[in-house]
Amino acid sequence: MNNEIKKLALSSIFLALCGALVLYQIPMFSFYKLDFSFVFLLMSRRFVGIKNSIIISLIYPWFTLATGGEPIGASDLVYMAFSLILIDYFFNKNKTTIFGAIFTILIWIFTALLGNMLLFFPLWFGGWNSFYNTPFKTMMTYAGWNIAFNLIKLPISIVMFEIIYTQIRKVI
């Protein structure tokens, strides 16, 4: 099969898998929900390359709007998916190492905290003035929830990715 046609077909499959998995979310704590779309997003980066994975990361989060999701939440997911693809690309190239996985997790958590505290939390709170006038303790509570959630989500996603990837890379 022509390599470009194979990449296009695989990109479509990974987009559909990410889009379907993002719709099935497991409530965790506060307003955080765990989904497994990042597993196949990471897989897309390995099988179809960085360019196609970036396109997938920019499209699939908007599937949540079809089931009543919020535009702010979808925007946050675009930001998180896009940053995960870039971080994974720079630290893991073609093989995940323990070093690469740890740095991916740490940098991604920092990126998530930065994006959420500076952009997405203020939007959820109704604007920067209302968010930044909130007590410092409340802001730190949200930061703590954000770190805790991402310390759970990304390691689970990376482990699931490695298990599935080692099985299907022999076939694709």
OpenMM code with the backbone's topology and positions (N, CA, C; nanometers):
from openmm import Vec3, app, unit

residues = "MET ASN ASN GLU ILE LYS LYS LEU ALA LEU SER SER ILE PHE LEU ALA LEU CYS GLY ALA LEU VAL LEU TYR GLN ILE PRO MET PHE SER PHE TYR LYS LEU ASP PHE SER PHE VAL PHE LEU LEU MET SER ARG ARG PHE VAL GLY ILE LYS ASN SER ILE ILE ILE SER LEU ILE TYR PRO TRP PHE THR LEU ALA THR GLY GLY GLU PRO ILE GLY ALA SER ASP LEU VAL TYR MET ALA PHE SER LEU ILE LEU ILE ASP TYR PHE PHE ASN LYS ASN LYS THR THR ILE PHE GLY ALA ILE PHE THR ILE LEU ILE TRP ILE PHE THR ALA LEU LEU GLY ASN MET LEU LEU PHE PHE PRO LEU TRP PHE GLY GLY TRP ASN SER PHE TYR ASN THR PRO PHE LYS THR MET MET THR TYR ALA GLY TRP ASN ILE ALA PHE ASN LEU ILE LYS LEU PRO ILE SER ILE VAL MET PHE GLU ILE ILE TYR THR GLN ILE ARG LYS VAL ILE".split()
positions = [
    Vec3(0.0850, -0.1178, 0.0000),
    Vec3(0.0000, 0.0000, 0.0000),
    Vec3(0.0895, 0.1239, 0.0000),
    Vec3(0.0498, 0.2225, -0.0762),
    Vec3(0.1220, 0.3488, -0.0809),
    Vec3(0.1323, 0.4049, 0.0613),
    Vec3(0.2512, 0.4528, 0.0974),
    Vec3(0.2762, 0.5016, 0.2330),
    Vec3(0.1857, 0.6191, 0.2704),
    Vec3(0.1617, 0.7107, 0.1770),
    Vec3(0.0752, 0.8263, 0.2063),
    Vec3(-0.0703, 0.7843, 0.2287),
    Vec3(-0.1160, 0.6875, 0.1515),
    Vec3(-0.2530, 0.6374, 0.1691),
    Vec3(-0.2651, 0.5663, 0.3035),
    Vec3(-0.1636, 0.4913, 0.3389),
    Vec3(-0.1623, 0.4220, 0.4685),
    Vec3(-0.1662, 0.5240, 0.5829),
    Vec3(-0.0863, 0.6305, 0.5718),
    Vec3(-0.0854, 0.7346, 0.6752),
    Vec3(-0.2217, 0.8024, 0.6864),
    Vec3(-0.2833, 0.8306, 0.5718),
    Vec3(-0.4156, 0.8940, 0.5724),
    Vec3(-0.5195, 0.8033, 0.6376),
    Vec3(-0.5162, 0.6748, 0.6025),
    Vec3(-0.6113, 0.5796, 0.6610),
    Vec3(-0.5889, 0.5662, 0.8116),
    Vec3(-0.4632, 0.5539, 0.8532),
    Vec3(-0.4335, 0.5432, 0.9967),
    Vec3(-0.4697, 0.6714, 1.0705),
    Vec3(-0.4451, 0.7859, 1.0079),
    Vec3(-0.4818, 0.9138, 1.0709),
    Vec3(-0.6321, 0.9202, 1.0952),
    Vec3(-0.7091, 0.8749, 0.9981),
    Vec3(-0.8558, 0.8729, 1.0129),
    Vec3(-0.8980, 0.7814, 1.1261),
    Vec3(-0.8340, 0.6661, 1.1345),
    Vec3(-0.8659, 0.5699, 1.2416),
    Vec3(-0.8318, 0.6295, 1.3774),
    Vec3(-0.7130, 0.6891, 1.3894),
    Vec3(-0.6735, 0.7476, 1.5181),
    Vec3(-0.7609, 0.8664, 1.5551),
    Vec3(-0.8007, 0.9467, 1.4580),
    Vec3(-0.8917, 1.0576, 1.4851),
    Vec3(-1.0254, 1.0052, 1.5371),
    Vec3(-1.0767, 0.9000, 1.4728),
    Vec3(-1.2042, 0.8414, 1.5170),
    Vec3(-1.1913, 0.7814, 1.6570),
    Vec3(-1.0808, 0.7120, 1.6850),
    Vec3(-1.0606, 0.6531, 1.8183),
    Vec3(-1.0494, 0.7616, 1.9254),
    Vec3(-0.9693, 0.8640, 1.8984),
    Vec3(-0.9564, 0.9745, 1.9950),
    Vec3(-1.0905, 1.0432, 2.0165),
    Vec3(-1.1604, 1.0678, 1.9067),
    Vec3(-1.2911, 1.1343, 1.9161),
    Vec3(-1.3932, 1.0525, 1.9920),
    Vec3(-1.3909, 0.9200, 1.9731),
    Vec3(-1.4860, 0.8340, 2.0448),
    Vec3(-1.4487, 0.8242, 2.1928),
    Vec3(-1.3203, 0.8088, 2.2213),
    Vec3(-1.2778, 0.7925, 2.3607),
    Vec3(-1.2933, 0.9195, 2.4434),
    Vec3(-1.2829, 1.0348, 2.3787),
    Vec3(-1.2983, 1.1591, 2.4542),
    Vec3(-1.4424, 1.1774, 2.5012),
    Vec3(-1.5351, 1.1094, 2.4368),
    Vec3(-1.6760, 1.1202, 2.4754),
    Vec3(-1.7097, 1.0353, 2.5976),
    Vec3(-1.6271, 0.9363, 2.6266),
    Vec3(-1.6496, 0.8488, 2.7425),
    Vec3(-1.5533, 0.8894, 2.8528),
    Vec3(-1.6028, 0.9680, 2.9432),
    Vec3(-1.5193, 1.0238, 3.0487),
    Vec3(-1.5597, 0.9688, 3.1843),
    Vec3(-1.4587, 0.9401, 3.2647),
    Vec3(-1.4805, 0.8891, 3.3995),
    Vec3(-1.4648, 1.0061, 3.4969),
    Vec3(-1.5713, 1.0417, 3.5701),
    Vec3(-1.5593, 1.1511, 3.6676),
    Vec3(-1.4555, 1.1158, 3.7746),
    Vec3(-1.3690, 1.2118, 3.8044),
    Vec3(-1.2651, 1.1887, 3.9049),
    Vec3(-1.2971, 1.2713, 4.0299),
    Vec3(-1.2487, 1.3927, 4.0352),
    Vec3(-1.2759, 1.4803, 4.1481),
    Vec3(-1.2934, 1.6214, 4.0946),
    Vec3(-1.3596, 1.7026, 4.1739),
    Vec3(-1.3950, 1.8373, 4.1326),
    Vec3(-1.4624, 1.8295, 3.9960),
    Vec3(-1.4180, 1.9033, 3.8972),
    Vec3(-1.4785, 1.8962, 3.7644),
    Vec3(-1.3917, 1.8201, 3.6658),
    Vec3(-1.2916, 1.7482, 3.7151),
    Vec3(-1.2007, 1.6727, 3.6291),
    Vec3(-1.2604, 1.5383, 3.5891),
    Vec3(-1.2403, 1.5052, 3.4615),
    Vec3(-1.2893, 1.3774, 3.4091),
    Vec3(-1.1757, 1.3097, 3.3329),
    Vec3(-1.1604, 1.1810, 3.3558),
    Vec3(-1.0542, 1.1033, 3.2923),
    Vec3(-1.1070, 1.0393, 3.1651),
    Vec3(-1.0356, 1.0590, 3.0560),
    Vec3(-1.0671, 0.9870, 2.9330),
    Vec3(-0.9356, 0.9279, 2.8805),
    Vec3(-0.9468, 0.8363, 2.7877),
    Vec3(-0.8277, 0.7662, 2.7396),
    Vec3(-0.7920, 0.8041, 2.5960),
    Vec3(-0.8342, 0.9208, 2.5519),
    Vec3(-0.8046, 0.9641, 2.4155),
    Vec3(-0.6556, 0.9876, 2.3941),
    Vec3(-0.5823, 1.0260, 2.4999),
    Vec3(-0.4392, 1.0522, 2.4847),
    Vec3(-0.3606, 0.9265, 2.4482),
    Vec3(-0.4137, 0.8099, 2.4842),
    Vec3(-0.3461, 0.6842, 2.4502),
    Vec3(-0.3310, 0.6738, 2.2986),
    Vec3(-0.4391, 0.6965, 2.2270),
    Vec3(-0.4351, 0.6842, 2.0812),
    Vec3(-0.3773, 0.8081, 2.0148),
    Vec3(-0.3798, 0.9211, 2.0835),
    Vec3(-0.3119, 1.0392, 2.0319),
    Vec3(-0.1612, 1.0149, 2.0308),
    Vec3(-0.1083, 0.9592, 2.1395),
    Vec3(0.0344, 0.9245, 2.1441),
    Vec3(0.0675, 0.8201, 2.0377),
    Vec3(-0.0224, 0.7264, 2.0196),
    Vec3(-0.0006, 0.6227, 1.9193),
    Vec3(0.0031, 0.6830, 1.7792),
    Vec3(-0.0827, 0.7788, 1.7545),
    Vec3(-0.0847, 0.8413, 1.6214),
    Vec3(0.0495, 0.9067, 1.5911),
    Vec3(0.1112, 0.9650, 1.6934),
    Vec3(0.2405, 1.0296, 1.6721),
    Vec3(0.3455, 0.9296, 1.6261),
    Vec3(0.3377, 0.8091, 1.6773),
    Vec3(0.4353, 0.7062, 1.6389),
    Vec3(0.4077, 0.6487, 1.5009),
    Vec3(0.2804, 0.6342, 1.4649),
    Vec3(0.2467, 0.5663, 1.3397),
    Vec3(0.2299, 0.6601, 1.2201),
    Vec3(0.1816, 0.7813, 1.2419),
    Vec3(0.1543, 0.8690, 1.1274),
    Vec3(0.2376, 0.9962, 1.1278),
    Vec3(0.3209, 1.0147, 1.2287),
    Vec3(0.4102, 1.1298, 1.2308),
    Vec3(0.3541, 1.2504, 1.3031),
    Vec3(0.4426, 1.3441, 1.3246),
    Vec3(0.4097, 1.4621, 1.4039),
    Vec3(0.3058, 1.5520, 1.3354),
    Vec3(0.3165, 1.5714, 1.2046),
    Vec3(0.2240, 1.6624, 1.1360),
    Vec3(0.0797, 1.6132, 1.1452),
    Vec3(0.0579, 1.4866, 1.1140),
    Vec3(-0.0784, 1.4326, 1.1201),
    Vec3(-0.1302, 1.4293, 1.2637),
    Vec3(-0.0420, 1.4022, 1.3581),
    Vec3(-0.0842, 1.3993, 1.4989),
    Vec3(-0.1243, 1.5372, 1.5483),
    Vec3(-0.0555, 1.6390, 1.5027),
    Vec3(-0.0933, 1.7759, 1.5398),
    Vec3(-0.2326, 1.8072, 1.4859),
    Vec3(-0.2586, 1.7673, 1.3625),
    Vec3(-0.3919, 1.7897, 1.3043),
    Vec3(-0.4983, 1.7152, 1.3857),
    Vec3(-0.4694, 1.5899, 1.4227),
    Vec3(-0.5628, 1.5126, 1.5050),
    Vec3(-0.5862, 1.5842, 1.6381),
    Vec3(-0.4780, 1.6335, 1.7004),
    Vec3(-0.4907, 1.6997, 1.8313),
    Vec3(-0.5713, 1.8288, 1.8228),
    Vec3(-0.5749, 1.8903, 1.7062),
    Vec3(-0.6516, 2.0139, 1.6907),
    Vec3(-0.7983, 1.9892, 1.6576),
    Vec3(-0.8310, 1.8661, 1.6119),
    Vec3(-0.9686, 1.8363, 1.5693),
    Vec3(-1.0486, 1.7589, 1.6738),
    Vec3(-0.9938, 1.6491, 1.7259),
    Vec3(-1.0780, 1.5577, 1.8043),
    Vec3(-1.1392, 1.6173, 1.9313),
    Vec3(-1.0756, 1.7120, 2.0009),
    Vec3(-1.1410, 1.7640, 2.1221),
    Vec3(-1.2775, 1.8289, 2.0956),
    Vec3(-1.2993, 1.8766, 1.9745),
    Vec3(-1.4252, 1.9430, 1.9431),
    Vec3(-1.5400, 1.8441, 1.9330),
    Vec3(-1.5108, 1.7136, 1.9295),
    Vec3(-1.6164, 1.6115, 1.9302),
    Vec3(-1.7006, 1.6226, 2.0574),
    Vec3(-1.6413, 1.6748, 2.1661),
    Vec3(-1.7140, 1.6860, 2.2931),
    Vec3(-1.8333, 1.7801, 2.2820),
    Vec3(-1.8282, 1.8733, 2.1895),
    Vec3(-1.9395, 1.9675, 2.1734),
    Vec3(-2.0662, 1.8964, 2.1263),
    Vec3(-2.0504, 1.7847, 2.0566),
    Vec3(-2.1662, 1.7093, 2.0068),
    Vec3(-2.2467, 1.6475, 2.1204),
    Vec3(-2.1836, 1.6293, 2.2353),
    Vec3(-2.2537, 1.5688, 2.3490),
    Vec3(-2.2760, 1.6681, 2.4617),
    Vec3(-2.2786, 1.7954, 2.4287),
    Vec3(-2.3092, 1.8965, 2.5288),
    Vec3(-2.1890, 1.9496, 2.6037),
    Vec3(-2.0691, 1.9226, 2.5562),
    Vec3(-1.9491, 1.9761, 2.6207),
    Vec3(-1.9406, 2.1264, 2.6022),
    Vec3(-1.8554, 2.1881, 2.6805),
    Vec3(-1.8408, 2.3331, 2.6759),
    Vec3(-1.7269, 2.3722, 2.5822),
    Vec3(-1.7416, 2.4833, 2.5096),
    Vec3(-1.6324, 2.5291, 2.4228),
    Vec3(-1.5020, 2.5550, 2.4984),
    Vec3(-1.5124, 2.6035, 2.6233),
    Vec3(-1.3911, 2.6284, 2.7015),
    Vec3(-1.3211, 2.4959, 2.7311),
    Vec3(-1.3971, 2.3942, 2.7672),
    Vec3(-1.3395, 2.2626, 2.7939),
    Vec3(-1.2748, 2.2027, 2.6701),
    Vec3(-1.3403, 2.2196, 2.5542),
    Vec3(-1.2836, 2.1686, 2.4287),
    Vec3(-1.1554, 2.2441, 2.3944),
    Vec3(-1.1544, 2.3748, 2.4170),
    Vec3(-1.0341, 2.4546, 2.3915),
    Vec3(-0.9195, 2.4107, 2.4818),
    Vec3(-0.9518, 2.3851, 2.6079),
    Vec3(-0.8512, 2.3369, 2.7019),
    Vec3(-0.7945, 2.2033, 2.6540),
    Vec3(-0.8796, 2.1158, 2.6073),
    Vec3(-0.8350, 1.9848, 2.5588),
    Vec3(-0.7487, 1.9982, 2.4338),
    Vec3(-0.7814, 2.0922, 2.3454),
    Vec3(-0.6967, 2.1174, 2.2278),
    Vec3(-0.5572, 2.1586, 2.2750),
    Vec3(-0.5523, 2.2520, 2.3687),
    Vec3(-0.4249, 2.2999, 2.4239),
    Vec3(-0.3458, 2.1851, 2.4850),
    Vec3(-0.4125, 2.1018, 2.5642),
    Vec3(-0.3436, 1.9916, 2.6329),
    Vec3(-0.2963, 1.8852, 2.5335),
    Vec3(-0.3812, 1.8496, 2.4363),
    Vec3(-0.3449, 1.7476, 2.3380),
    Vec3(-0.2294, 1.7956, 2.2506),
    Vec3(-0.2376, 1.9198, 2.2059),
    Vec3(-0.1326, 1.9769, 2.1214),
    Vec3(0.0002, 1.9809, 2.1961),
    Vec3(-0.0020, 2.0270, 2.3202),
    Vec3(0.1228, 2.0356, 2.3968),
    Vec3(0.1780, 1.8963, 2.4265),
    Vec3(0.0913, 1.7980, 2.4511),
    Vec3(0.1382, 1.6619, 2.4764),
    Vec3(0.2104, 1.6061, 2.3549),
    Vec3(0.1548, 1.6281, 2.2364),
    Vec3(0.2181, 1.5780, 2.1138),
    Vec3(0.3563, 1.6396, 2.0967),
    Vec3(0.3684, 1.7698, 2.1158),
    Vec3(0.4982, 1.8355, 2.0991),
    Vec3(0.5981, 1.7906, 2.2043),
    Vec3(0.5550, 1.7808, 2.3293),
    Vec3(0.6456, 1.7372, 2.4362),
    Vec3(0.6907, 1.5939, 2.4124),
    Vec3(0.5974, 1.5067, 2.3773),
    Vec3(0.6330, 1.3672, 2.3493),
    Vec3(0.7299, 1.3586, 2.2320),
    Vec3(0.7081, 1.4401, 2.1309),
    Vec3(0.7959, 1.4389, 2.0140),
    Vec3(0.9394, 1.4758, 2.0517),
    Vec3(0.9545, 1.5798, 2.1314),
    Vec3(1.0888, 1.6250, 2.1666),
    Vec3(1.1599, 1.5331, 2.2641),
    Vec3(1.0864, 1.4674, 2.3536),
    Vec3(1.1518, 1.3843, 2.4538),
    Vec3(1.1581, 1.2366, 2.4196),
    Vec3(1.0707, 1.1906, 2.3322),
    Vec3(1.0650, 1.0465, 2.3093),
    Vec3(1.0907, 1.0039, 2.1655),
    Vec3(1.0968, 1.0975, 2.0736),
    Vec3(1.1212, 1.0661, 1.9319),
    Vec3(1.0507, 0.9376, 1.8907),
    Vec3(1.1195, 0.8265, 1.8822),
    Vec3(1.0577, 0.7024, 1.8345),
    Vec3(1.0455, 0.5941, 1.9404),
    Vec3(1.0945, 0.6185, 2.0600),
    Vec3(1.0887, 0.5172, 2.1648),
    Vec3(1.0751, 0.5859, 2.2997),
    Vec3(0.9833, 0.5376, 2.3793),
    Vec3(0.9653, 0.5940, 2.5125),
    Vec3(1.0689, 0.5330, 2.6061),
    Vec3(1.1409, 0.6179, 2.6752),
    Vec3(1.2333, 0.5719, 2.7783),
    Vec3(1.1778, 0.6194, 2.9118),
    Vec3(1.2293, 0.5656, 3.0184),
    Vec3(1.1858, 0.6111, 3.1516),
    Vec3(1.2151, 0.7604, 3.1660),
    Vec3(1.3337, 0.8018, 3.1255),
    Vec3(1.3726, 0.9434, 3.1304),
    Vec3(1.2747, 1.0280, 3.0494),
    Vec3(1.2465, 0.9845, 2.9267),
    Vec3(1.1537, 1.0585, 2.8404),
    Vec3(1.0145, 1.0646, 2.8984),
    Vec3(0.9666, 0.9538, 2.9545),
    Vec3(0.8328, 0.9494, 3.0129),
    Vec3(0.8230, 1.0426, 3.1334),
    Vec3(0.9239, 1.0398, 3.2190),
    Vec3(0.9222, 1.1251, 3.3386),
    Vec3(0.9252, 1.2722, 3.2992),
    Vec3(1.0138, 1.3080, 3.2062),
    Vec3(1.0188, 1.4477, 3.1627),
    Vec3(0.8919, 1.4896, 3.0907),
    Vec3(0.8345, 1.3998, 3.0113),
    Vec3(0.7082, 1.4309, 2.9450),
    Vec3(0.6015, 1.4614, 3.0492),
    Vec3(0.5919, 1.3784, 3.1513),
    Vec3(0.4917, 1.3984, 3.2570),
    Vec3(0.5149, 1.5306, 3.3304),
    Vec3(0.6385, 1.5559, 3.3724),
    Vec3(0.6678, 1.6772, 3.4485),
    Vec3(0.6442, 1.8045, 3.3671),
    Vec3(0.6924, 1.8062, 3.2443),
    Vec3(0.6755, 1.9259, 3.1615),
    Vec3(0.5291, 1.9443, 3.1233),
    Vec3(0.4592, 1.8323, 3.0979),
    Vec3(0.3185, 1.8428, 3.0631),
    Vec3(0.2367, 1.8957, 3.1805),
    Vec3(0.2685, 1.8518, 3.3015),
    Vec3(0.1974, 1.9023, 3.4200),
    Vec3(0.2220, 2.0519, 3.4367),
    Vec3(0.3459, 2.0947, 3.4169),
    Vec3(0.3767, 2.2376, 3.4242),
    Vec3(0.2999, 2.3147, 3.3165),
    Vec3(0.2977, 2.2604, 3.1943),
    Vec3(0.2249, 2.3236, 3.0834),
    Vec3(0.0758, 2.3313, 3.1155),
    Vec3(0.0199, 2.2231, 3.1710),
    Vec3(-0.1219, 2.2204, 3.2073),
    Vec3(-0.1518, 2.3255, 3.3136),
    Vec3(-0.0675, 2.3322, 3.4140),
    Vec3(-0.0878, 2.4287, 3.5225),
    Vec3(-0.0802, 2.5719, 3.4695),
    Vec3(0.0189, 2.5976, 3.3869),
    Vec3(0.0362, 2.7305, 3.3299),
    Vec3(-0.0854, 2.7704, 3.2451),
    Vec3(-0.1260, 2.6825, 3.1544),
    Vec3(-0.2412, 2.7131, 3.0686),
    Vec3(-0.3698, 2.7286, 3.1466),
    Vec3(-0.3891, 2.6417, 3.2446),
    Vec3(-0.5130, 2.6490, 3.3223),
    Vec3(-0.5170, 2.7726, 3.4121),
    Vec3(-0.4074, 2.8033, 3.4779),
    Vec3(-0.4084, 2.9174, 3.5702),
    Vec3(-0.4139, 3.0517, 3.4971),
    Vec3(-0.3527, 3.0580, 3.3795),
    Vec3(-0.3480, 3.1854, 3.3085),
    Vec3(-0.4626, 3.2064, 3.2097),
    Vec3(-0.5222, 3.0960, 3.1619),
    Vec3(-0.6226, 3.1128, 3.0575),
    Vec3(-0.7551, 3.0435, 3.0885),
    Vec3(-0.7525, 2.9116, 3.1096),
    Vec3(-0.8782, 2.8378, 3.1133),
    Vec3(-0.9561, 2.8528, 3.2433),
    Vec3(-0.8905, 2.8521, 3.3590),
    Vec3(-0.9634, 2.8751, 3.4839),
    Vec3(-1.0282, 3.0137, 3.4858),
    Vec3(-0.9554, 3.1195, 3.4462),
    Vec3(-1.0226, 3.2507, 3.4426),
    Vec3(-1.1452, 3.2523, 3.3512),
    Vec3(-1.1390, 3.1819, 3.2384),
    Vec3(-1.2548, 3.1776, 3.1497),
    Vec3(-1.3720, 3.1053, 3.2152),
    Vec3(-1.3444, 2.9968, 3.2881),
    Vec3(-1.4514, 2.9251, 3.3574),
    Vec3(-1.5124, 3.0097, 3.4687),
    Vec3(-1.4299, 3.0939, 3.5296),
    Vec3(-1.4781, 3.1768, 3.6398),
    Vec3(-1.5475, 3.3034, 3.5924),
    Vec3(-1.5522, 3.3242, 3.4621),
    Vec3(-1.6225, 3.4407, 3.4097),
    Vec3(-1.5330, 3.5597, 3.3817),
    Vec3(-1.4063, 3.5390, 3.3714),
    Vec3(-1.3144, 3.6478, 3.3362),
    Vec3(-1.1983, 3.6567, 3.4331),
    Vec3(-1.0960, 3.7254, 3.3881),
    Vec3(-0.9746, 3.7345, 3.4675),
    Vec3(-0.9972, 3.8108, 3.5971),
    Vec3(-1.0751, 3.9171, 3.5936),
    Vec3(-1.0971, 3.9950, 3.7163),
    Vec3(-1.1620, 3.9110, 3.8246),
    Vec3(-1.2664, 3.8378, 3.7885),
    Vec3(-1.3343, 3.7593, 3.8915),
    Vec3(-1.2458, 3.6453, 3.9406),
    Vec3(-1.1651, 3.5870, 3.8524),
    Vec3(-1.0779, 3.4771, 3.8953),
    Vec3(-0.9640, 3.5289, 3.9822),
    Vec3(-0.8982, 3.6350, 3.9387),
    Vec3(-0.7825, 3.6846, 4.0136),
    Vec3(-0.8200, 3.7613, 4.1391),
    Vec3(-0.9483, 3.7893, 4.1560),
    Vec3(-0.9945, 3.8469, 4.2820),
    Vec3(-1.0386, 3.7386, 4.3801),
    Vec3(-1.0301, 3.6136, 4.3360),
    Vec3(-1.0615, 3.5019, 4.4263),
    Vec3(-0.9497, 3.4897, 4.5286),
    Vec3(-0.9817, 3.4414, 4.6459),
    Vec3(-0.8777, 3.4252, 4.7475),
    Vec3(-0.7650, 3.3338, 4.6990),
    Vec3(-0.6449, 3.3651, 4.7429),
    Vec3(-0.5253, 3.2891, 4.7038),
    Vec3(-0.5407, 3.1410, 4.7376),
    Vec3(-0.6023, 3.1135, 4.8509),
    Vec3(-0.6213, 2.9740, 4.8938),
    Vec3(-0.7061, 2.8964, 4.7921),
    Vec3(-0.8088, 2.9600, 4.7399),
    Vec3(-0.8943, 2.8955, 4.6398),
    Vec3(-0.8158, 2.8684, 4.5118),
    Vec3(-0.7347, 2.9653, 4.4699),
    Vec3(-0.6527, 2.9458, 4.3502),
    Vec3(-0.5553, 2.8304, 4.3689),
    Vec3(-0.4951, 2.8215, 4.4861),
    Vec3(-0.3996, 2.7132, 4.5123),
    Vec3(-0.4704, 2.5773, 4.5210),
    Vec3(-0.5953, 2.5789, 4.5650),
    Vec3(-0.6737, 2.4557, 4.5669),
    Vec3(-0.6937, 2.4055, 4.4249),
    Vec3(-0.7306, 2.4962, 4.3332),
    Vec3(-0.7478, 2.4567, 4.1933),
    Vec3(-0.6153, 2.4107, 4.1324),
    Vec3(-0.5076, 2.4771, 4.1669),
    Vec3(-0.3758, 2.4356, 4.1169),
    Vec3(-0.3423, 2.2956, 4.1683),
    Vec3(-0.3717, 2.2696, 4.2942),
    Vec3(-0.3466, 2.1367, 4.3518),
    Vec3(-0.4287, 2.0285, 4.2842),
    Vec3(-0.5562, 2.0563, 4.2588),
    Vec3(-0.6418, 1.9601, 4.1882),
    Vec3(-0.5872, 1.9338, 4.0481),
    Vec3(-0.5415, 2.0397, 3.9832),
    Vec3(-0.4872, 2.0277, 3.8482),
    Vec3(-0.3636, 1.9384, 3.8464),
    Vec3(-0.2734, 1.9606, 3.9381),
    Vec3(-0.1515, 1.8785, 3.9456),
    Vec3(-0.1867, 1.7345, 3.9787),
    Vec3(-0.2737, 1.7142, 4.0775),
    Vec3(-0.3114, 1.5781, 4.1172),
    Vec3(-0.3768, 1.5024, 4.0016),
    Vec3(-0.4687, 1.5687, 3.9329),
    Vec3(-0.5367, 1.5042, 3.8213),
    Vec3(-0.4383, 1.4643, 3.7116),
    Vec3(-0.3496, 1.5547, 3.6758),
    Vec3(-0.2551, 1.5258, 3.5684),
    Vec3(-0.1490, 1.4242, 3.6101),
    Vec3(-0.1204, 1.4155, 3.7399),
    Vec3(-0.0296, 1.3102, 3.7889),
    Vec3(-0.0944, 1.1720, 3.7795),
    Vec3(-0.2254, 1.1691, 3.7713),
    Vec3(-0.2973, 1.0427, 3.7537),
    Vec3(-0.3172, 1.0138, 3.6049),
    Vec3(-0.3658, 1.1128, 3.5315),
    Vec3(-0.4052, 1.0911, 3.3915),
    Vec3(-0.2894, 1.0532, 3.3002),
    Vec3(-0.1818, 1.1294, 3.3029),
    Vec3(-0.0756, 1.1045, 3.2055),
    Vec3(0.0006, 0.9750, 3.2311),
    Vec3(0.0378, 0.9416, 3.3541),
    Vec3(0.1041, 0.8115, 3.3726),
    Vec3(0.0160, 0.6939, 3.3294),
    Vec3(-0.1140, 0.7005, 3.3592),
    Vec3(-0.2044, 0.5935, 3.3151),
    Vec3(-0.2061, 0.5873, 3.1627),
    Vec3(-0.2141, 0.7032, 3.0973),
    Vec3(-0.2165, 0.7076, 2.9511),
    Vec3(-0.0872, 0.6534, 2.8917),
    Vec3(0.0274, 0.6887, 2.9502),
    Vec3(0.1559, 0.6415, 2.8971),
    Vec3(0.1703, 0.4910, 2.9142),
    Vec3(0.1308, 0.4379, 3.0291),
    Vec3(0.1399, 0.2927, 3.0511),
    Vec3(0.0461, 0.2190, 2.9555),
    Vec3(-0.0762, 0.2664, 2.9421),
    Vec3(-0.1697, 0.2031, 2.8482),
    Vec3(-0.1174, 0.2116, 2.7053),
    Vec3(-0.0609, 0.3269, 2.6697),
    Vec3(-0.0030, 0.3438, 2.5365),
    Vec3(0.1059, 0.2403, 2.5123),
    Vec3(0.1975, 0.2257, 2.6063),
    Vec3(0.3092, 0.1321, 2.5880),
    Vec3(0.2598, -0.0121, 2.5732),
    Vec3(0.1605, -0.0495, 2.6525),
    Vec3(0.1067, -0.1865, 2.6446),
    Vec3(0.0432, -0.2104, 2.5080),
    Vec3(-0.0404, -0.1187, 2.4643),
    Vec3(-0.1088, -0.1359, 2.3354),
    Vec3(-0.0109, -0.1214, 2.2194),
    Vec3(0.0777, -0.0237, 2.2284),
    Vec3(0.1732, 0.0018, 2.1201),
    Vec3(0.2641, -0.1183, 2.0940),
    Vec3(0.3148, -0.1807, 2.1998),
    Vec3(0.4034, -0.2949, 2.1804),
    Vec3(0.3317, -0.4105, 2.1126),
    Vec3(0.2004, -0.4176, 2.1274),
    Vec3(0.1245, -0.5251, 2.0642),
    Vec3(0.0916, -0.4949, 1.9174),
    Vec3(0.0533, -0.3708, 1.8875),
    Vec3(0.0078, -0.3444, 1.7506),
    Vec3(0.1175, -0.2966, 1.6570),
    Vec3(0.2332, -0.2568, 1.7087),
    Vec3(0.3388, -0.2111, 1.6171),
    Vec3(0.3897, -0.3247, 1.5297),
    Vec3(0.3711, -0.4472, 1.5745),
    Vec3(0.4122, -0.5623, 1.4954),
    Vec3(0.3199, -0.5833, 1.3755),
    Vec3(0.1973, -0.5352, 1.3861),
    Vec3(0.0971, -0.5585, 1.2831),
    Vec3(0.0898, -0.4434, 1.1822),
    Vec3(0.1040, -0.3210, 1.2312),
    Vec3(0.0876, -0.2042, 1.1434),
    Vec3(0.2195, -0.1698, 1.0771),
] * unit.nanometer
topology = app.Topology()
chain = topology.addChain("A")
for resn in residues:
    res = topology.addResidue(resn, chain)
    for name in ("N", "CA", "C"):
        topology.addAtom(name, app.Element.getBySymbol(name[0]), res)
